[in-house]
Amino acid sequence: MCEHSPQQALALGFEAMQFNSVVSTNEVAIKLWQKLGFTIIGTIPKAYKHGKLGLVDSYIMYKWLAD
């Protein structure tokens, strides 16, 4: 999904992609998206209720695709 979705977005004519909710405690996912060129452009405070940690932030991640 991480590599396929940006390719499909480009093929469909999109120039950028944004993921509206990447939970801040999901460090593996964050590092993967960053490795693929996505950056955190915003934080939604207390957006997700984690089973053990309570309310945690969620990140908005973005990548320009059209270069």
PAZAPA-4460 file (N, C-alpha, C; in steps of 0.05 Angstrom, whole numbers, plus 32768, in hexadecimal, padded with zeros to 4 digits):
% residues 67
    n_x    n_y    n_z   ca_x   ca_y   ca_z    c_x    c_y    c_z   seq   type   mol
   8010   7FE8   8000   8000   8000   8000   8011   8019   8000     1      M     A
   8027   8019   800F   8038   8031   8012   8044   8039   7FF8     2      C     A
   804C   8026   7FE7   8058   802D   7FCE   8043   802E   7FB7     3      E     A
   802F   801D   7FB9   801B   801B   7FA4   8009   8034   7FA3     4      H     A
   8000   803E   7FBA   7FED   8054   7FBA   7FF8   806E   7FAD     5      S     A
   8011   8076   7FB2   801C   808D   7FA4   801E   8089   7F86     6      P     A
   8025   8071   7F7E   8027   806B   7F61   800B   806D   7F54     7      Q     A
   7FF7   8062   7F62   7FDC   8064   7F57   7FD2   8081   7F56     8      Q     A
   7FD8   8090   7F6B   7FD0   80AC   7F6C   7FDC   80BB   7F54     9      A     A
   7FF5   80B7   7F4E   8002   80C4   7F37   7FF5   80BB   7F1D    10      L     A
   7FEF   80A1   7F1A   7FE3   8097   7F02   7FC7   80A2   7EFE    11      A     A
   7FBA   80A9   7F14   7F9F   80B5   7F12   7F9F   80D4   7F0F    12      L     A
   7FB7   80DF   7F0E   7FBA   80FC   7F09   7FBD   810D   7F22    13      G     A
   7FC0   8101   7F39   7FC4   8110   7F52   7FE1   8119   7F54    14      F     A
   7FE6   8130   7F5F   8002   813A   7F61   800D   8138   7F7D    15      E     A
   7FFB   8132   7F90   8004   8130   7FAC   7FF2   811C   7FBB    16      A     A
   7FFB   8113   7FD2   7FEB   8101   7FE3   7FED   810B   8000    17      M     A
   7FD7   8107   800E   7FD6   810D   802A   7FC8   80F7   8039    18      Q     A
   7FD3   80EF   8050   7FC7   80DD   8062   7FBE   80ED   807A    19      F     A
   7FA4   80EC   8080   7F99   80FE   8094   7F9B   80F3   80B1    20      N     A
   7FA3   80DA   80B4   7FA5   80D0   80CF   7FB9   80B9   80D1    21      S     A
   7FD1   80C0   80DA   7FE5   80AC   80E1   7FEA   80B0   80FF    22      V     A
   7FE2   809C   810E   7FE3   809E   812C   8000   80A1   8135    23      V     A
   8005   80B5   8146   8020   80BD   814E   802F   80A6   815C    24      S     A
   8021   8094   8168   802F   807E   8176   8037   8067   8163    25      T     A
   802E   8068   814A   8035   8054   8137   804F   805B   8129    26      N     A
   8065   8058   8138   807F   8061   812F   8088   8052   8116    27      E     A
   8081   8039   8113   8089   8029   80FC   807C   8035   80E2    28      V     A
   8063   803B   80E4   8055   8047   80CD   8060   8062   80C6    29      A     A
   8065   8072   80DA   8070   808D   80D6   808B   808C   80C8    30      I     A
   809C   807B   80D1   80B7   8078   80C5   80B5   806E   80A8    31      K     A
   80A2   805B   80A3   809F   8051   8088   8095   8067   8075    32      L     A
   8081   8076   807D   8077   808C   806C   808D   80A1   8068    33      W     A
   809C   80A7   807C   80B2   80BA   8079   80C8   80AF   8066    34      Q     A
   80CE   8096   8068   80E1   808A   8056   80D8   808C   8039    35      K     A
   80BE   808C   8035   80B3   808E   801A   80AE   80AB   8012    36      L     A
   80B7   80BE   8022   80B6   80DA   801A   80A0   80EA   8025    37      G     A
   8090   80DF   8036   807A   80EE   8043   8085   80FE   805B    38      F     A
   8079   8115   805F   8081   8126   8076   8068   812C   8087    39      T     A
   806D   8130   80A1   8057   8138   80B3   8053   8156   80AF    40      I     A
   803A   815D   80A7   8034   8179   80A3   8021   8184   80B8    41      I     A
   8017   8173   80C9   8005   817C   80DE   8000   8167   80F3    42      G     A
   7FF6   8170   810A   7FF0   815E   8120   7FD4   8164   8129    43      T     A
   7FC4   814F   812D   7FAA   8151   8138   7FAC   8147   8155    44      I     A
   7FAA   815A   8168   7FAE   8152   8184   7F98   813F   818E    45      P     A
   7F9F   812B   819D   7F8D   8118   81AA   7F77   810E   8196    46      K     A
   7F80   8105   817F   7F6E   80FD   816A   7F66   80DF   816B    47      A     A
   7F75   80D0   817A   7F72   80B3   817A   7F72   80A8   8197    48      Y     A
   7F60   8097   819E   7F5F   808C   81B9   7F6E   8071   81B8    49      K     A
   7F86   8071   81C1   7F97   8059   81C3   7F8F   8048   81DA    50      H     A
   7F8E   802E   81D7   7F85   801C   81EC   7F94   801D   8206    51      G     A
   7FAE   8023   8204   7FBF   8024   821C   7FC8   8040   8224    52      K     A
   7FCB   8051   8210   7FD7   806C   8215   7FC2   8082   8217    53      L     A
   7FA9   807C   8212   7F95   8090   8213   7F95   80A0   81F9    54      G     A
   7F8E   80B9   81FA   7F8D   80CA   81E2   7FA9   80D1   81D9    55      L     A
   7FAE   80CC   81BF   7FC8   80D2   81B3   7FC3   80E3   8199    56      V     A
   7FD8   80F0   8190   7FD6   8101   8178   7FD5   80F0   815F    57      D     A
   7FCC   80FD   814A   7FCC   80F1   812F   7FDA   8105   811D    58      S     A
   7FEA   80FA   810A   7FF8   810B   80F7   7FEB   810C   80DC    59      Y     A
   7FED   8123   80CF   7FE6   8126   80B3   8000   8124   80A3    60      I     A
   8002   8112   8090   801B   810E   8081   8016   8113   8063    61      M     A
   802A   811F   8056   8026   8129   803B   803F   8123   802A    62      Y     A
   803A   811F   8010   8050   811C   7FFD   8048   8128   7FE2    63      K     A
   805A   8139   7FD7   8057   8142   7FBC   8060   812C   7FA9    64      W     A
   8050   8124   7F96   8056   810D   7F85   8060   8115   7F69    65      L     A
   805B   812C   7F60   805D   8133   7F44   8079   813C   7F3B    66      A     A
   808E   8135   7F4A   80A9   813D   7F40   80B6   8127   7F31    67      D     A
***
